[in-house]
Amino acid sequence: MEQELKNFFKVWFSAIISVSYCYYLSTRIKPGVLRLISVLPVIALFLLFPLFFSSVHFSVASAFFFTWLANFKLILFSIEKGPLYPLPQNLSRFIFFTCFPIKSQQNPKSQNEIPKWVFAIKVVVFGVVLEMYGYKQHFSPTMLLVIYSLHMYLELEILLMLVKVWVFIFLGCDIEPQSNEPYLATSLQDFWGRRWNLMVAAILRQAVSNPVQRIAKGKMSSDHARFLAVLTTFLVSGAVHELIFCYITHEMPTGEVTWFFVLHGVCTAAEIVVKKRTFAGRWKMSPMVSRLLTVGFVVLTSGWLFFPPLIRGGMFVRLPNEALLFIDSVKHMFFTFKS
């Protein structure tokens, strides 16, 4: 653990120096190919960061923050698009907005803000999920699938809430929520586009979907162009997930994760096309039924294609063990300080 913490500080020190370089030097280069070339060394470095860790949590966090989001932000920044454009007011904001999955909240009084008691319930449920791992030999495969899904969702929610508090302490600004209760999604389009991992959805929309759709529109119908844009976006997301899974499991990609996103891309694109047809407006489904079908489809396909590489790599053994070890360490520090 001591070596992991040393690597943690080394990685963050390197990240801060690299992002500062982008702020002071790359911003003075004209947007376009030359600015992109200037940030390529930083992008290459960010690809290496997850390799410094053996811990699942540190490896996943660095892959998500740096390898995926920060790199895509810097690519968009080189053409004056994305969360880093317009340029943040100062270096500290540029560092935070580059290295964390955050965006400054445009409407602080938004009605979409989730009540604090909902987050408290999620923390309690997460604690229960961690305890359930001790009895997983008694659970059916379906129940284990539900536990894995809850674990990944709740841990991501808690991590992003800690980031939100950290940003508020240092920058004094609130940030937009990173998810919008995905278990309430009434369709795949609603789940992927408006509820789950909103920062990723926004970045992929600007970096992949919009350019593909714009280029394809000149060669095919608008419906076909949109279908291609949606499918390409999910394909890119699948490729990045394959890379992240390699960091976690230290095994070669199997293609299962990519097929998971291709499947969801095809289904989402088909859903969009069907909704545009006149007959679709005449047939309304109950929100409760559509939520059950949507969430059920996501969970079942996750069990088929998304989770198997992680299960084979032992992630769902290491992940709860690390979380419980961290909780025990915090408890020990608290009682030591209190005494």
C-alpha positions in Angstrom: 0.0 0.0 0.0 2.9 2.3 0.8 4.3 1.9 -2.8 0.8 2.5 -4.2 0.6 5.9 -2.4 4.1 6.8 -3.6 3.0 6.1 -7.2 -0.2 8.0 -6.6 1.6 11.2 -5.7 4.1 10.6 -8.6 1.3 10.3 -11.1 -0.6 13.4 -9.8 2.6 15.4 -9.7 3.3 14.4 -13.3 -0.3 15.2 -14.3 -0.2 18.7 -12.8 3.1 19.5 -14.6 1.8 18.1 -17.9 -1.5 20.0 -17.7 0.3 23.2 -16.7 2.4 22.8 -19.9 -0.8 22.6 -21.9 -2.2 25.7 -20.2 0.9 27.9 -20.6 2.4 26.7 -23.9 -0.2 24.9 -26.0 -2.7 27.7 -25.6 -0.3 30.0 -27.4 -0.3 27.7 -30.4 -3.0 28.2 -33.1 -5.9 25.7 -32.7 -5.7 22.8 -35.1 -3.0 20.3 -36.1 -0.1 22.1 -34.5 -1.8 22.4 -31.1 -2.8 18.8 -31.3 0.8 17.8 -31.9 1.9 19.9 -28.9 -0.4 18.0 -26.6 0.4 14.5 -28.0 3.3 13.9 -25.5 0.8 14.5 -22.6 -1.8 12.2 -24.2 0.9 9.5 -24.5 1.9 10.0 -20.9 -1.7 9.7 -19.7 -2.0 6.4 -21.4 0.8 5.1 -19.2 -0.6 6.3 -15.8 -2.8 3.2 -15.0 0.2 0.9 -15.4 1.8 2.5 -12.2 -0.8 0.8 -10.0 -1.7 -2.7 -8.9 -4.8 -1.5 -6.9 -8.0 -1.8 -8.9 -9.4 1.5 -7.5 -6.3 3.5 -8.4 -5.9 1.8 -11.8 -9.6 2.3 -12.8 -9.6 5.9 -11.5 -6.4 6.9 -13.4 -7.7 5.2 -16.5 -11.1 6.9 -16.3 -9.7 10.3 -15.3 -6.6 10.5 -17.5 -6.5 7.9 -20.2 -10.1 8.4 -21.2 -11.6 11.7 -20.2 -8.5 14.0 -19.9 -7.1 12.7 -23.3 -10.4 13.3 -25.1 -10.7 16.8 -23.5 -7.2 17.7 -24.7 -8.0 16.5 -28.2 -11.1 18.6 -28.2 -9.1 21.5 -26.6 -6.7 21.4 -29.6 -9.6 22.4 -31.9 -11.3 24.7 -29.3 -14.2 22.5 -28.4 -15.2 20.5 -25.3 -15.2 21.3 -21.6 -11.8 23.2 -21.8 -13.3 25.8 -24.2 -13.6 28.6 -23.5 -10.3 28.5 -21.6 -10.9 28.3 -17.8 -10.1 31.5 -15.9 -6.9 30.3 -14.2 -4.5 27.4 -14.0 -6.1 25.7 -11.0 -9.5 25.6 -12.8 -7.8 24.3 -16.0 -6.1 21.5 -14.0 -9.3 20.5 -12.2 -11.5 20.6 -15.3 -8.8 18.5 -17.2 -8.0 15.9 -14.6 -11.5 15.3 -13.2 -14.8 14.3 -14.8 -16.4 17.7 -14.1 -18.0 20.6 -15.7 -18.9 23.9 -14.0 -22.7 24.0 -13.4 -24.3 26.6 -15.7 -27.5 26.8 -13.6 -26.8 26.5 -9.9 -30.5 26.5 -9.0 -31.3 23.6 -11.3 -34.2 21.5 -10.3 -32.4 18.3 -11.3 -30.3 18.4 -8.2 -30.7 15.1 -6.3 -31.7 15.5 -2.5 -28.9 14.7 -0.1 -30.9 12.0 1.6 -30.9 10.0 -1.7 -27.1 10.0 -1.6 -27.2 8.9 2.1 -29.4 5.9 1.1 -27.0 5.0 -1.7 -24.1 5.0 0.8 -26.0 2.6 3.1 -27.0 0.3 0.2 -23.3 0.3 -0.9 -22.3 -0.8 2.6 -24.9 -3.6 2.5 -23.6 -4.7 -1.0 -20.1 -5.0 0.4 -21.3 -7.2 3.2 -23.2 -9.4 0.8 -19.9 -10.4 -0.9 -19.2 -12.5 2.2 -22.3 -14.7 1.3 -22.0 -14.7 -2.5 -21.5 -18.5 -2.6 -25.2 -18.7 -1.5 -26.5 -16.4 -4.3 -27.8 -17.4 -7.7 -26.0 -16.1 -10.8 -28.9 -13.6 -11.3 -28.5 -12.2 -7.8 -24.8 -11.9 -8.3 -25.4 -10.0 -11.5 -27.6 -7.5 -9.6 -24.9 -7.2 -6.8 -22.2 -6.5 -9.4 -24.3 -3.9 -11.2 -25.2 -2.2 -7.9 -21.6 -2.2 -6.8 -20.3 -0.5 -9.9 -23.0 2.1 -10.0 -22.9 3.0 -6.3 -19.1 3.1 -6.1 -18.9 5.4 -9.1 -21.6 7.6 -7.6 -19.7 7.9 -4.3 -16.4 8.5 -6.0 -17.9 11.3 -8.1 -19.5 12.8 -5.0 -16.1 12.9 -3.3 -14.7 14.7 -6.4 -17.6 17.2 -6.3 -16.8 18.0 -2.6 -13.1 18.3 -3.3 -13.8 20.7 -6.2 -16.1 22.8 -4.1 -13.5 23.1 -1.3 -10.7 24.1 -3.7 -12.5 26.1 -6.4 -15.6 27.2 -4.6 -17.8 26.3 -7.5 -20.5 23.7 -8.0 -20.4 21.2 -10.8 -23.0 19.5 -13.0 -24.1 16.0 -11.8 -22.4 13.1 -13.5 -25.4 10.9 -13.6 -29.1 11.4 -13.3 -30.6 8.3 -11.6 -29.9 5.8 -14.5 -32.2 3.2 -12.9 -35.1 5.5 -13.9 -34.3 5.4 -17.6 -37.3 4.7 -19.9 -35.2 3.8 -23.0 -31.7 3.1 -24.1 -31.4 6.6 -25.6 -32.5 8.0 -22.2 -30.0 5.8 -20.3 -26.9 6.4 -22.4 -27.7 10.0 -23.5 -29.3 11.7 -20.5 -28.7 9.6 -17.4 -25.5 7.5 -17.3 -22.0 9.0 -17.2 -23.1 12.4 -18.6 -19.5 13.8 -19.0 -18.5 10.8 -21.2 -21.7 11.1 -23.2 -21.1 14.9 -23.8 -17.4 14.4 -24.8 -18.2 11.5 -27.2 -21.0 13.5 -28.7 -18.5 16.3 -29.6 -15.5 14.1 -30.4 -17.2 11.3 -32.3 -20.9 11.5 -33.0 -21.2 15.0 -34.4 -18.2 14.8 -36.7 -19.2 11.4 -38.1 -22.8 12.6 -38.6 -21.7 15.8 -40.3 -19.3 13.9 -42.7 -21.8 11.1 -43.4 -24.7 13.5 -44.2 -23.1 14.4 -47.5 -23.0 10.8 -48.7 -26.2 9.2 -47.3 -29.6 10.1 -45.8 -29.9 11.8 -42.5 -31.3 8.7 -40.8 -28.5 6.5 -42.1 -25.9 9.2 -41.0 -27.3 9.3 -37.5 -27.4 5.5 -37.3 -23.7 5.4 -38.3 -22.8 8.2 -35.9 -24.5 6.4 -33.0 -22.9 3.1 -33.9 -19.4 4.7 -34.3 -19.8 6.4 -30.9 -20.6 3.1 -29.1 -17.7 1.4 -31.0 -15.2 4.0 -29.8 -16.6 3.7 -26.2 -16.2 -0.1 -26.5 -12.6 0.2 -27.6 -11.7 2.5 -24.7 -13.4 0.1 -22.3 -11.3 -2.7 -23.7 -8.2 -0.7 -23.0 -9.4 0.1 -19.4 -10.1 -3.6 -18.9 -6.6 -4.5 -20.0 -5.2 -2.1 -17.3 -7.4 -3.9 -14.7 -7.0 -7.5 -15.6 -3.6 -7.4 -17.3 -5.0 -9.7 -20.0 -5.4 -9.3 -23.8 -8.8 -8.0 -25.0 -11.4 -10.6 -25.7 -13.7 -8.3 -27.7 -16.7 -9.0 -25.3 -16.8 -5.5 -24.1 -16.7 -4.1 -27.6 -19.6 -6.3 -28.6 -21.5 -5.2 -25.6 -21.3 -1.6 -26.8 -21.9 -2.5 -30.4 -25.1 -4.3 -29.4 -26.2 -1.3 -27.4 -25.3 1.0 -30.2 -27.4 -1.0 -32.7 -30.3 -1.2 -30.3 -30.1 2.5 -29.4 -29.9 3.6 -33.1 -32.8 1.3 -34.0 -34.8 2.7 -31.1 -34.2 6.3 -32.4 -35.3 5.3 -35.9 -38.5 3.6 -34.6 -39.4 6.6 -32.4 -39.4 8.8 -35.6 -41.9 6.6 -37.3 -45.5 7.8 -37.2 -46.9 4.5 -35.8 -44.6 4.8 -32.7 -46.5 7.8 -31.5 -49.8 5.9 -31.4 -48.4 3.2 -29.0 -47.5 4.4 -25.5 -45.8 2.1 -23.0 -46.2 2.6 -19.2 -43.1 4.4 -17.7 -42.8 1.6 -15.1 -42.7 -1.1 -17.8 -40.3 0.8 -20.0 -38.0 1.3 -17.0 -38.0 -2.4 -16.1 -37.3 -3.4 -19.7 -34.5 -0.8 -20.1 -32.7 -1.5 -16.9 -33.3 -5.3 -17.3 -31.8 -5.2 -20.8 -28.7 -3.3 -19.5 -28.2 -5.6 -16.6 -28.7 -8.8 -18.6 -26.4 -7.8 -21.4 -23.9 -6.7 -18.9 -23.9 -10.2 -17.4 -23.5 -11.7 -20.9 -20.7 -9.5 -22.3 -19.5 -6.8 -19.9 -18.9 -8.5 -16.6 -17.3 -11.9 -17.7 -13.8 -10.4 -18.4 -13.9 -8.6 -15.0 -15.0 -11.8 -13.2 -12.3 -13.9 -14.9 -9.7 -11.2 -13.9 -10.8 -11.4 -10.3 -12.0 -7.8 -10.1 -15.1 -8.7 -8.1 -12.9 -10.3 -5.5 -10.3 -7.5 -5.3 -12.7 -4.6 -5.6 -14.8 -5.3 -2.4 -11.6 -6.4 -0.5 -10.0 -3.1 -1.3 -13.1 -1.1 -0.3 -13.4 -3.0 3.0 -9.7 -2.5 3.7 -10.1 1.2 3.1 -13.2 1.5 5.4 -11.3 -0.4 8.1 -8.3 1.9 7.8 -10.6 5.0 8.1 -12.3 3.5 11.2 -8.9 2.7 12.7 -7.6 6.3 12.1 -10.9 7.7 13.5 -10.7 5.8 16.7 -7.0 6.3 17.1 -7.5 10.1 16.7 -10.5 10.0 19.1 -8.5 8.2 21.8 
